[in-house]
Amino acid sequence: MSARRRRATATAIGRADVFAALGDETRLRIVARLCRGGPASIKNLTEGSGVTRQAVTKHLRILESAGLVRTTRQGRASSWQLLPGGLAEARASLDRISAQWDVALERLRAFVEPS
């Protein structure tokens, strides 16, 4: 396998973590909340969600390992914030996949509907 292909595979695997993290409804709601409201404590993220603090913490750790959020501590308080770079990388991946599909569909159209 070429070095270029190994890098592409490693990058795709890294992005798979992002998509897996975003594939859970609770985690997607947490990301949406952080997008709308900015940094928040676990208490704030839990309020009105119907999810326990323990569960929210577990979901935040998964989002953190995917590079989507980070925590900062000030004294005893922790605040979670969105890392927009992870979402930007995911969007760039989807844009590339979309472009590849467009090319493939155009080839199929040209094959099916010869001029």
C-alpha positions as CSV (number, residue, x, y, z in Angstrom):
1,M,0.0,0.0,0.0
2,S,1.4,3.4,-1.0
3,A,2.1,6.1,1.6
4,R,-0.6,8.3,0.1
5,R,-3.2,5.5,0.4
6,R,-2.1,4.7,4.0
7,R,-2.5,8.4,5.0
8,A,-6.0,8.5,3.3
9,T,-7.0,5.3,5.1
10,A,-5.8,6.7,8.5
11,T,-7.6,9.9,7.9
12,A,-10.8,8.1,7.0
13,I,-10.5,6.0,10.1
14,G,-10.1,9.1,12.2
15,R,-13.2,10.6,10.6
16,A,-15.1,7.4,11.3
17,D,-14.8,8.2,15.0
18,V,-16.4,11.6,14.3
19,F,-19.3,10.1,12.4
20,A,-19.8,7.3,14.9
21,A,-19.9,9.9,17.7
22,L,-22.4,12.0,15.8
23,G,-24.5,8.9,14.9
24,D,-26.0,8.8,18.4
25,E,-29.1,11.0,19.0
26,T,-28.1,12.1,22.5
27,R,-24.6,13.1,21.4
28,L,-26.0,14.9,18.4
29,R,-28.3,16.9,20.7
30,I,-25.3,17.7,22.9
31,V,-23.4,19.0,19.9
32,A,-26.4,21.0,18.8
33,R,-26.8,22.5,22.3
34,L,-23.1,23.5,22.4
35,C,-23.4,25.0,18.9
36,R,-26.4,27.1,20.0
37,G,-25.4,28.1,23.5
38,G,-21.6,27.9,23.6
39,P,-19.7,26.3,26.5
40,A,-21.8,24.6,29.1
41,S,-21.5,22.6,32.3
42,I,-22.7,19.0,32.6
43,K,-25.5,20.4,34.8
44,N,-26.6,22.8,32.1
45,L,-26.4,20.1,29.4
46,T,-28.4,17.7,31.5
47,E,-31.3,20.1,32.4
48,G,-34.4,19.3,30.4
49,S,-32.7,16.5,28.5
50,G,-34.2,13.5,30.3
51,V,-30.7,12.1,30.5
52,T,-28.7,11.6,33.7
53,R,-25.5,13.5,34.4
54,Q,-23.6,10.2,34.3
55,A,-24.9,9.4,30.9
56,V,-24.2,13.0,29.6
57,T,-20.6,12.6,31.0
58,K,-20.2,9.3,29.1
59,H,-21.5,10.9,25.9
60,L,-19.2,13.9,26.3
61,R,-16.2,11.6,26.8
62,I,-17.0,9.9,23.5
63,L,-17.4,13.3,21.7
64,E,-14.1,14.3,23.3
65,S,-12.2,11.2,22.0
66,A,-13.6,12.0,18.5
67,G,-12.1,15.5,18.8
68,L,-15.5,17.3,18.8
69,V,-15.5,18.8,22.3
70,R,-13.1,19.6,25.1
71,T,-13.4,20.4,28.7
72,T,-11.8,23.2,30.7
73,R,-11.7,23.3,34.5
74,Q,-11.8,26.4,36.6
75,G,-11.5,25.3,40.2
76,R,-14.1,22.6,40.7
77,A,-16.3,23.6,37.8
78,S,-15.9,22.0,34.3
79,S,-17.1,23.6,31.2
80,W,-17.5,21.7,27.9
81,Q,-17.1,23.5,24.5
82,L,-17.4,22.5,20.9
83,L,-14.3,22.2,18.8
84,P,-15.4,23.4,15.4
85,G,-12.5,21.8,13.6
86,G,-13.9,18.3,14.1
87,L,-17.2,19.3,12.5
88,A,-15.4,21.1,9.7
89,E,-13.3,18.0,8.9
90,A,-16.5,15.9,8.9
91,R,-18.2,18.4,6.5
92,A,-15.1,18.4,4.2
93,S,-15.3,14.6,4.1
94,L,-19.0,14.7,3.2
95,D,-18.3,17.3,0.5
96,R,-15.6,15.1,-1.0
97,I,-17.9,12.0,-0.9
98,S,-20.6,14.1,-2.5
99,A,-18.3,15.2,-5.3
100,Q,-17.2,11.6,-5.9
101,W,-20.9,10.6,-6.1
102,D,-21.6,13.4,-8.5
103,V,-18.8,12.2,-10.8
104,A,-19.9,8.6,-10.6
105,L,-23.5,9.5,-11.3
106,E,-22.5,11.6,-14.3
107,R,-20.5,8.6,-15.7
108,L,-23.5,6.4,-15.2
109,R,-25.8,8.9,-16.9
110,A,-23.4,9.2,-19.8
111,F,-23.3,5.4,-20.1
112,V,-27.1,5.0,-19.9
113,E,-27.9,7.9,-22.1
114,P,-25.4,7.9,-24.9
115,S,-25.3,11.1,-26.9
